[in-house]
Amino acid sequence: MHAAIYYLDTAPWSNSFLKKIFKFDLLVRRYTKDHEWVDTTDDGIIVGITEFAQDQLGDVVSVELPEVGISYRHNDAIAIIDSVKTSTDVYSPVDGRVTHVNESLLSQPELINKSPYQDGWIVKMMPESPAQLESLLTKDQYDESVGNTEK
Amino acid sequence: MRTAFYERHLGLGAKIVDFYGWDMPLQYSGIIQEHKGVRGSAGLFDVSHMGRLKIRGPGAQDLIQRVITNDIRQVGDGQSLYSPMCNHSGGIVDDVIVSRLGPGDFIMVVNASNRTKDMDWIMTGMDMNRCEIKDVTTEISLLALQGPQSSHILEKMGAGMMGVKPFRLVQMELDGGPCMISRTGYTGEDGFELFFDGGHAGIWDMILESGAEFGIIPVGLGARDTLRLEAGMMLYGNDIDEDTTPLEAPLGWTVKMETDFIGREALLSREITKKLRGFMVVDSGRVARKGDTIYDNERPVGTVTSGGFSPTLGRPIGYCYVLPEYGVGSHIEVGIGKKRYKAQLASTRFYKR
């Protein structure tokens, strides 16, 4: 389509670029049915787990992070979170390459409980295809999927 | 089913889970905080889901001696005893605490999961003319007050237990009704268990009020599990069951071969094919869980029965059954998910007060 035109003068994953193509605002946080949240920035995406997920897990005691540079497919397990009572995988919300991991989680896994949307972020990734971002859930869709009727 | 304290749990913000048909608090403030609260000060647990069976009559003592592996003759009035009950193959039917209130008057605390099975099992060999057994679980409430400040909290309530030894019990009046307090628990700390009529649920509030100055907190089943795991205590259904014997579990000290009990012959002749050991995961924070496999290089040599995180040690711990030749200190691997992690076998007593 016309994507190549924008490619020349705009960072490929910048929100303004995506907005022009996909007509929706990726600055607004998106979600997966597996309780990951996804923020889009000019440098790719940031992935963490939701408040609902951290509350369900309880006290997080360890996080196993992926290696920077590895590429994952959509729904591949990219990280493992152990809480006192259970273990869970974190899934890649899209196809993409890991660019950063939150190494603070290695010494302070409890950041996932204390600050799931800020200090408790898990990985940053460079997605392969912006189209996959479009299929992620909106907040309303996510809230509905977890049965959260509070509005 | 709900205990007499259900509304109080909700009021304290507990997360409720179904535990063998009982709506029980999993946690209030958080498992780690509650765990540390018990180790550092005191915690109050609702354990009214535990089964309680009254066994009474002139034949009660003989019946109990027949079904438990420990020696009930060593237990006088006002004393308690921990013991497995075994089947004819030596497998563990349940692990229980029997208390002798008086001659021919016993109360047995059993696992919630085994309540009806235990009743049926005990009644199988019972002489109806010489004793009776009654399930009083839903009539009597059971609270556990555990932690180093517990005796001070009871003292302040006028329920002094300072001079009472572990595994001894006292009957007294509390909140205008009869109450039995034993110096027992499932946390590895000093502590008490209080048995009283379900109508006196206010005793929960009395304990929290008395304990406020000591920093008491309510504690749920989540921390109950991490506390017992650190302290080397078995969980029925995980670490012991009908396919394991007290000699494979670290419960040999509860087996008194000089007594005549069901399973004795099997325990004398049965080969020990596995031993329960503690283990610590090395170089990783991954927590092993029940059912994970223990490896020696490529060879599977055991299975995890309980896995968890030790708040005291700040690292993952667990119990596993391994081939008997793998002793404490052996280097092994545990398979968690798709990977293997280095671990070392250890004593089950990760915590000693």
Boltz contact constraints between the chains, C-beta under 6 A:
constraints:
  - contact:
      token1: [A, 58]
      token2: [B, 31]
      max_distance: 6.0
  - contact:
      token1: [A, 59]
      token2: [B, 30]
      max_distance: 6.0
  - contact:
      token1: [A, 59]
      token2: [B, 31]
      max_distance: 6.0
  - contact:
      token1: [A, 59]
      token2: [B, 32]
      max_distance: 6.0
  - contact:
      token1: [A, 61]
      token2: [B, 309]
      max_distance: 6.0
  - contact:
      token1: [A, 62]
      token2: [B, 285]
      max_distance: 6.0
  - contact:
      token1: [A, 82]
      token2: [B, 286]
      max_distance: 6.0
  - contact:
      token1: [A, 82]
      token2: [B, 287]
      max_distance: 6.0
  - contact:
      token1: [A, 84]
      token2: [B, 31]
      max_distance: 6.0
  - contact:
      token1: [A, 84]
      token2: [B, 309]
      max_distance: 6.0
  - contact:
      token1: [A, 85]
      token2: [B, 222]
      max_distance: 6.0
